[in-house]
Amino acid sequence: MTDVLVLISLLLVACAATAVVAVRDPVRQALVLTVLGLTLAVLFTVEQAPDVALSQLAVGSALTPLLILLSVRKVRRRGRREDDDR
């Protein structure tokens, strides 16, 4: 049973990672990155590494996508401001 869970988790991680690379819009990419972080946390939990899973939830699923979204927002605001000045 455990091998089946590991295999399913690995397939989910592979699909999520492929989706992150395939998506071109940075906002959507950050959201898909959140899904990737969640699937990695599930994989770590299945592999009996709960401390790593909690770290992955905090950093990979919450903090990193949030920083990406804030950066994209800042860049888009700056771009609009420069366009208005012209």
N, C-alpha and C positions, 0 to 999 in steps of 0.2 A: 504493500500500500504506500509506503514512504517513497519508493522509487517512482511510482505513478505521480505522486504530488510533486516531486522534484522535476520530473519530466514536464509536467503541465506548467509549473512555475518557470522553467527555463524557456519553454515555448512562448509564454506570455511576455517574458523579458525580451526575447528576441523580436517579437512582433512590435512591442512598444519602442524598442531602440530603433528599429527600421522606420517606424512612423515618425520618430523625432527627426531622423535624417531626411525623410521624404517631404515633410512639411516645410514650406518656404516662408510663410508669414511668421515673423518673430513672436507675435503674441500667441498664435496657435501653437507654435513650437514650445513655448514656455508651458502652456497647458498640457501638451503631450508629455513634456519632460516631467511634470507632476505625476502623470500616470506611470511613467517609467520608474520614478522613485517609489511609488506605491508597490509596483510589481516586484521591484528589487527587495523591498521590505518584506513582502510575502515570501520571496525566495529565501531570504536570510532567516526568517522565522521557521520555515520548513527545514532548513539546514541546522536548526537549533542554535542560532546565534542571535538571541533576543537583544543583546546590547548593541550589536551592529545594526539590527533592524530598527531600533529606536533612533540611533544616530542617522540612519538613512531617511527615516521619516522626518526628522527635524531639518536636516540639511538638504537632502536631495528632493524631498517632496514639498517643502515649504519655503525654505530660505532662498535657495538658488533660483527657482522660478519667480519668486517675489522680486529679487534683485534684477532679474532680466526684464520683468514687466516694468519696474520703475525706471530702468535705463532706457527702454524703448519709449516710454512716455516722455522722459526728459528730452530725448533726441527729437522726437516728433514735435514737441512744443517749441524747441529751439528752431527747427526747420520752418515751422509756421511763422514764427516771429521774424525770421530773416526774410521770408517771402513777403510779409506785410510791409517791411521796411523798404523794399524795392519798389 
